[in-house]
Amino acid sequence: MTKVRNAITKLTDENGEVLGNPRKIESIAVEYFSGLFTGSHNTNMVKVLQCVQPRVTPEMNDNICAPLTREEIQKALAQMHPHKAWVQMGIMHGSTKNTGT
C-alpha cells in the first residue's frame, strides 16, 4: 500500500474561478496570504494603541536596545553546551573555551 499525501490540486480565485494549474494555485495562495499580513484596512492604529497598556517601560526598552557588552557575550557563550550552537555559528568549540579574555 502506498502512502497517500495531501496535496492542493485546485483552488478558487477571488472571481470564483476554479483553477488547477500549479502556478495559478501558487499565485492564488501567495496573494491570499500576502493580503492577510498587509495593512490594506483603514484601521486607525492610534486609537487601537491607546487601548493597549504598555508592559515595557522606556527604561526597560533602553536596556533591551542597548548594545551588548563583551562581558554579556562571554557570559552567554560560557553557558552554552560545548557541543551545541558552535557549529551552527561557524565557531569551533576549542577556539573559544578557556581563552582567558
C-alpha positions as a Python dict, from the first residue, in 0.01 Angstrom:
ca = {
    (1, 'M'): (0, 0, 0),
    (2, 'T'): (143, 340, -96),
    (3, 'K'): (129, 636, 135),
    (4, 'V'): (-123, 897, 28),
    (5, 'R'): (0, 1257, 54),
    (6, 'N'): (-221, 1557, 98),
    (7, 'A'): (-198, 1796, -191),
    (8, 'I'): (-381, 2100, -317),
    (9, 'T'): (-495, 2023, -669),
    (10, 'K'): (-744, 2308, -717),
    (11, 'L'): (-819, 2648, -569),
    (12, 'T'): (-1091, 2902, -631),
    (13, 'D'): (-970, 3253, -709),
    (14, 'E'): (-1138, 3575, -594),
    (15, 'N'): (-1358, 3573, -905),
    (16, 'G'): (-1495, 3227, -822),
    (17, 'E'): (-1299, 3053, -1098),
    (18, 'V'): (-1166, 2707, -1003),
    (19, 'L'): (-804, 2672, -1114),
    (20, 'G'): (-588, 2358, -1122),
    (21, 'N'): (-266, 2485, -1281),
    (22, 'P'): (13, 2459, -1017),
    (23, 'R'): (143, 2808, -1100),
    (24, 'K'): (-206, 2954, -1067),
    (25, 'I'): (-258, 2769, -737),
    (26, 'E'): (70, 2912, -610),
    (27, 'S'): (-28, 3261, -723),
    (28, 'I'): (-368, 3239, -550),
    (29, 'A'): (-210, 3115, -226),
    (30, 'V'): (63, 3381, -226),
    (31, 'E'): (-188, 3657, -297),
    (32, 'Y'): (-426, 3534, -28),
    (33, 'F'): (-165, 3506, 248),
    (34, 'S'): (8, 3830, 147),
    (35, 'G'): (-326, 4005, 184),
    (36, 'L'): (-363, 3871, 535),
    (37, 'F'): (-43, 4035, 651),
    (38, 'T'): (-51, 4369, 473),
    (39, 'G'): (-212, 4685, 601),
    (40, 'S'): (-481, 4740, 343),
    (41, 'H'): (-750, 4810, 601),
    (42, 'N'): (-849, 5161, 709),
    (43, 'T'): (-758, 5099, 1071),
    (44, 'N'): (-674, 5392, 1292),
    (45, 'M'): (-380, 5238, 1477),
    (46, 'V'): (-352, 5536, 1713),
    (47, 'K'): (-696, 5455, 1855),
    (48, 'V'): (-610, 5088, 1881),
    (49, 'L'): (-278, 5153, 2053),
    (50, 'Q'): (-443, 5389, 2302),
    (51, 'C'): (-634, 5087, 2433),
    (52, 'V'): (-319, 4880, 2487),
    (53, 'Q'): (-148, 4907, 2823),
    (54, 'P'): (231, 4919, 2779),
    (55, 'R'): (420, 4641, 2957),
    (56, 'V'): (772, 4757, 2873),
    (57, 'T'): (882, 5080, 3036),
    (58, 'P'): (1105, 5327, 2849),
    (59, 'E'): (1390, 5225, 3081),
    (60, 'M'): (1335, 4857, 3002),
    (61, 'N'): (1330, 4934, 2631),
    (62, 'D'): (1656, 5131, 2657),
    (63, 'N'): (1815, 4834, 2831),
    (64, 'I'): (1685, 4589, 2570),
    (65, 'C'): (1804, 4806, 2280),
    (66, 'A'): (2147, 4879, 2428),
    (67, 'P'): (2446, 4722, 2252),
    (68, 'L'): (2572, 4400, 2409),
    (69, 'T'): (2888, 4428, 2613),
    (70, 'R'): (3182, 4194, 2571),
    (71, 'E'): (3111, 4054, 2917),
    (72, 'E'): (2748, 3974, 2829),
    (73, 'I'): (2857, 3790, 2516),
    (74, 'Q'): (3125, 3594, 2702),
    (75, 'K'): (2878, 3500, 2976),
    (76, 'A'): (2624, 3377, 2719),
    (77, 'L'): (2886, 3174, 2531),
    (78, 'A'): (3013, 3020, 2856),
    (79, 'Q'): (2659, 2899, 2936),
    (80, 'M'): (2621, 2713, 2605),
    (81, 'H'): (2663, 2337, 2592),
    (82, 'P'): (3008, 2271, 2443),
    (83, 'H'): (2875, 2065, 2152),
    (84, 'K'): (2577, 2279, 2054),
    (85, 'A'): (2542, 2606, 1864),
    (86, 'W'): (2914, 2641, 1793),
    (87, 'V'): (2898, 2451, 1467),
    (88, 'Q'): (2589, 2644, 1356),
    (89, 'M'): (2769, 2971, 1429),
    (90, 'G'): (3079, 2857, 1237),
    (91, 'I'): (3294, 2866, 1551),
    (92, 'M'): (3499, 2570, 1664),
    (93, 'H'): (3442, 2487, 2030),
    (94, 'G'): (3807, 2464, 2120),
    (95, 'S'): (3883, 2806, 1979),
    (96, 'T'): (3684, 2989, 2248),
    (97, 'K'): (3688, 2767, 2556),
    (98, 'N'): (3903, 2895, 2840),
    (99, 'T'): (4069, 3170, 2639),
    (100, 'G'): (4101, 3388, 2945),
    (101, 'T'): (3987, 3700, 2760),
}
